[in-house]
Amino acid sequence: MTAPASVLVVGASASGLATVEALRRKGYEGAITVLGDEPHAPYDRPPLSKQVLSGAWEPARAALRTQDVLSGLDAEFVLGDPAVELDTAARTVRTESGRVLRADAVVIATGVRARALPGQEDLTGVHVLRTLDHALALRADLLASSRLVVVGEGVLGSEIAATARTLGLDVTLAGPLAAPMALQVGPLVSGLLADLHRERGVRLRLGEGVVGLEGDGGGRVAGVRLGTGETLPADAVVVAIGASPATEWLADSGLRLDNGVVCDARCRAAEGIYAVGDVARWHHEGLDRLIRLENRTNATEQALAVAGTICGEDRPYAPVPYFWTDQFDAKLQVHGFLPAGAEAEVVEGDLSARRFVARFHTDGVVTGVLGWNMPKQTRLRRQEVVDGLVVTSTHTHTSASASTQASTH
């Protein structure tokens, strides 16, 4: 396979930048253009809910590379001009400003967009957290507020609640599930996270659905209304109820769009068209099903795989997923999958000391390991997940329409 003469990366994200860097490392010498909807050069997202939001980092520290390093990639960065249309056959992208960009290969790296609550756009003081500008706007509001309600008990909501509490705010975490990150880590670990948040002063109103927002009559949010009819008072609100793949601009492209850009095992959506990062839903050969991962590690690893395919390599992308989260003094790290109903057993450390490694298995097959403040020991047990993945690919067959998603770092 001859490498394409030019590559257009749509999305100046971590996965977009990693694709460019991987192409250059592999010796690709063709023209590369990176199109981004934000005016900022590529930056890292995990620090937004922690170091940037808390003020421990200046915003510039979240930048993934210096300007000198970016210049050394010999790539053209077109920023602040969102893509609005893809002509798949011609491999041409039209932007909001009317610019038309064409390349022999197109890599879609547009990520996801934060979901909103109905009526949210009509009230000031209601935030989502996906971009650097979101983080800066939220921080400014937190510094002027005393009461914060976080809607959504997943990874992002839990991290924001922890960060805001360390800033001294009165924080309430609300959501329909029983404990923080219950969907991501199961009842054993999420129960410990609930204890941690309570001990640090976060009010938990979990297991109750949020049905709407209340205003103060002057256009600013004043509270969050629960399904019980109760209203939680708030000076500011963060909505962290997940995200949707940013594929609206691809509606007329002819690509298959179903919870992301659907791709084959090489992350190829069509001839000369690839997807990478949060927006990509590809066939994982080890699991024999479609999956989409929202985490920082996948952004880099999948970019390397896509760059390899563009350069003529022929290897399926079948990773063992990895994500982490930091909340208060707890660092959680997960290798593999923690499916609903998986049995958890502590194999190292001690739950009561909040320093342990738990192994998760289904029908006797290890699917994942989770460490709480034991990073080295958790990493050493990753091979058990690799072995379990081999068993799964050999002995199980699941529907190719299934989807696994981890909305994490």
N, C-alpha and C positions, 0 to 999 in steps of 0.2 A: 504494500500500500504506500503510495506517495503522499507525503504530508501536504496539506493544503497550503497555498501560497499566502493566505491571510486568514486571521482569526478575529472575530468580533466577540467580546465577552460582554454580555448585557447584565450589568450589576457590579458596581464597584464595592462589593462586599468582601468579607474574609474569604469566601469560597472563590469569588471572582479573581481577587488578587492572587490567591494560592494557585489558581489555574495558570495565570500568567507566569508566575515564578517557576512552576513546575515545567512549563513549556520551555522556558529559557534554560533551565538546568538540564533538560533532556536534549539540548542542542538545537531547538527549533529556531530558525533564523528568519522566518517570514514576518510580515507586518502584523502587529497586534493593536487593536483598539479596544479600550474599556469604556463602556457607556454607563454612567451612574445617574440616578434620579436625585440624589442629594448633592449639595455643593461641596461637601467634605471629601477629602481624600480617604481611602479605606481606613477604617478604624475597627477596634475590637468591641464586641457587644457585651460579653460577660461582665466587664467592669462597670457597665452603666448602672446596674442595679445595686452595686456595692461601692467600689472606690469612688466613682464619679458622683454618684448620688449622695454619698456621705461627705464629700468634699476632701477626702484623703488624697485624691488625684486632681490635678488640673485637667481640664478637658483634653488638652493637647497630648497628654500622656497616653490616652487611649488610641492614638494613631498607631497603625500597624507598622509603618515604615517611615523613615525620614524622606524628605523631598529628594535628597541626593540618591537614596536607594531606589526610589521610584523612577527617577530619571535614568538610572543605570539599567532599567529593564527595557529601554528602547521601545516603549509602548506609548500610544497616544491616549490620554485620559480626557474624556469628554464628560464633564460633571454638571449636575444641576439641570439635566434635560432628560426627563423620563421617556422610556420607550412606550409607544402607543400602538404599534402594529408590526407584525412579522409576516413577510411573504416567504413561506417556507421553501417553495420551489426555487425562488430567485435568491434566497438567503439574504434578504434585504430587510432592514429595520428602519422604520420611520419614527421620529421622535416628536415630542410635544411641540417643539419649536419649528418643526417642518424639515429638519435635517434628515437626509437619507444616507444610511450607512450600509455598505455591502461587504461581504467577506465570503471566502470559500467554506468556512466553518463558523458556526454560531454556537456559543455556549451560553445557555440561559442560567443566570445566577441571581435572579431577582428576589429570592428569599420569600418572606411571609409578611403579612400585614396584621397588626393587632386587631382583634375583634372589639366591637363597641357595644354598649347597652343602648337600647332605644331611648331617644331623647337626649343622649349624652352631649351631642354637638350644640345643644341649645343652652347649656350651662357652663359658665366659667368655673374653674377649680376642679374640673374632672379631667383626669389624665390617663393616657396609656403610656407604656414604656417599651419602645422598640428602637428608637433612633437616639443619636446624641442630642439633638435638639429637644426631644421628649424629656431626656434625663435632666437637661439644664432647666427646662421650664418647670418640671416637677420639683427639683431642688429649690428653686426660687420660691415656689408656693409653700413647700414644707418649712422653710425658714420663717415664713410669715404666718404659720398656722400652729395650732396646738392640738387639734384632733384630726386624725387621719383614719379613714376607713378604706381598707384594701378589699376589693371584690375579686375573689378567686384564690383558692387555697393550693394552687399548683406550685411549681418551682419558683417562677417569677414572683408571684404574689407573696410567697413565703419569704423570699429574699428581700423584697421591698419592705415588708412588715418588720423584718429584723433590722434593716438599715435605718428605717424611720424611728424605730424604738431607741436605737443607740444615739439618735439625734435628740432624744428627749421628748418626742411626741407621745401623746395618748393614742395608741394604735389599736384598732379593731380589725381582725381578719375574718371575713365572712365568705361563706361558700356552701355548696350543697353537700360536699363529702364530709366524712366524720372527723378527719384530721388533716394537717398539712401534708401535701404530697401523697395522699393516700393512693391516688391512681398510679403514681410513679414507683412507689417503694413498698406498697402493701401495708397491712395493719400493724405488724410488729414495729417497724421502723417509724412509720408515721405517728404511732402512738407516743414514741419517745420524742419525736419532734414537737408534738403537741405539748408534752410536759415541759420541754425546753422553752418554748414560746411563752407558756403561762408563767414559768419561773422568772422570765425576763420582763414580764409585765404586759405582754400582748394579750388583749382580750380576744378570745376565740368565740365566734358565733357561727359554728360550723354545723352541718347537717340541716341547714335551713336555706332555702332558695332566696335569691335576691330578685325582686320583681320590678324595681324601678328606682329612680332618683327623685329627691325632693329639692325644690328650689326655695330661695329665701324671699321670692317675690320681686327681686331686683336683678335676676339673671344669673345669680351665683348659687352653686350647690349648697345645700344645708343639711342633707342627710341621705341615707340609703334605706329604702323601704324593703322589708323582708316579707316573705310569703305569709308570715304570722300576722301581718298588719302592723308590726312594730317598726318604728323608724330609728335608725342609728344616727345620732347627730354627727356632723362632720364639717370641718372647715375646708377640707380637701378630700378628694376621692381618687383612688387609682383603680382602674378597671384592668384586671389581668386574667381574662377568661379565655386565653388561648389566642391562636392566630390562624389565618387562612393563607394558603399559598398565593403569592402575587402573580396570578395568571390572567387577570382581566384583559390585559393588552394582547393576549394570545387567542382571544375568543374566535377570531376568524382565520386562524393560522392553519387549521386542518390537523393540528396536533391533538393527540388524545389527552384530554384534561380531566382528571378524576382524582381529587385530593392531591393535586400537584401535576407536574408534567410527567406523564407515564413513559417510562424508558425500558429498554431491554437490559440485559445483565452487564452491558458495556456502557450504560448510562446514555445510550443513543435513543433520541426521540424520533428521529427521521434521518434520512441520508444527509450527513453534514450538519445535523442539529443535535446538540447534547444539552443535558441539564445537570446541575451540580448544586449541592447544598440543600437548604431547607425546602426549596421548591421542587426538588427532584423526587419522584416516586419510581423506584426501579426494581427490577426482578433480582432478588437476592437468591443466588443459586443454592447456597447452603441451607436456606429455609424453604426454598421452592415457593416463594410468594412475593408479592409486591410489598415494599416497605418504604416509608419516608421518615427520615430522622431529622429532628430539629436540635442539633447540638453542635458545639464548636469543633469538636474533634472530627466529626464527619465532614464538616466543611473543608477541612484540610486534606483528609484522606481521600475523599471522593474527587477533589480537584486533581490530586496526583493521578488517580485512575483515569480521569477524563483526558488529562494531558497525555498520558501514555497511549490511549486509544487514538487520539488525534495524530500522534507521532508514529502510528503503525503497529503498536503492541496489541496483542489479542488475549487479554486476560479479563475474566469477569471480576466485578467488584463485589466481594462478599465479606465484609468486615465483621469483626466482633465489636459492637457498639461500646462506646465509653462516654460517660458524662460525670460531671461533678457539680456540687453546690456548696457554697459557704453560707452558714447562717449562725450569727453570734460566734461562739467558739467551736462550732461543729463543722467539720469538713467531711462531706459524704462523697464517696467515689463509687461508681457502678460500672462494672464490666459485664456486657451481655444484656440479656432481657430478663425482666422481672414480671412475667405475665400474671394476670389476675388468677388467683387460686393456687399459685405456686407455693410450695411449702418452704419455710425458712428455718434454717438451723444455724446456731452460732457455732463456728468452728475454731475461732480464736478470740481471745480477749474476754471481756466481761460486759454484759449489758448494763449492769448497775453503775459501772465506772464510765459508761459511755465511751468505750474504746474497744471496738470489736470488729470482727469480720463475720458476715452471715452469708451462707451459701443457699441459693434458691434452686429448687428442683421440681420438676413435674414428671410424674410417672417414672421416677428414678433417674431421670436425665437432668444433669446440671445445666441450667439455662443462664444463670448469672451469679455474680458475687457482689456484695456491697460491703464497703468498709466505712466505719465511723471513726475518724481520727486514727486510722491505721493504714496509711497510704502504701507503705512498702509491702506489708503483709497481703494487702488486697491485690496489689499488682502481681505478686508471686503466684496468686491463685487464679490468675487469668487463664492459664493453660487448661484448667478444669472446664472452663466455658468453651474453649476451642474444641476440646475433646467432645463435649456435649453437643456442639454444633455439628460435628462430623456424624455423631450418632443420629441426630435429628434428620440430617440430609439423607442418611442411608435408609432410615426406617420409617419416616413419616412423609406424608404427602398432604399438603394443605392447599386450599383454593388459591389460585393466583390472583383472585380479586380481593384477598384479605389485605389489611394494612396494619403495620406496626408503626407507632409514632412515639417519639420521646421528645417532649417539648422542654428541653433542658440545655445545659451547657456541655 
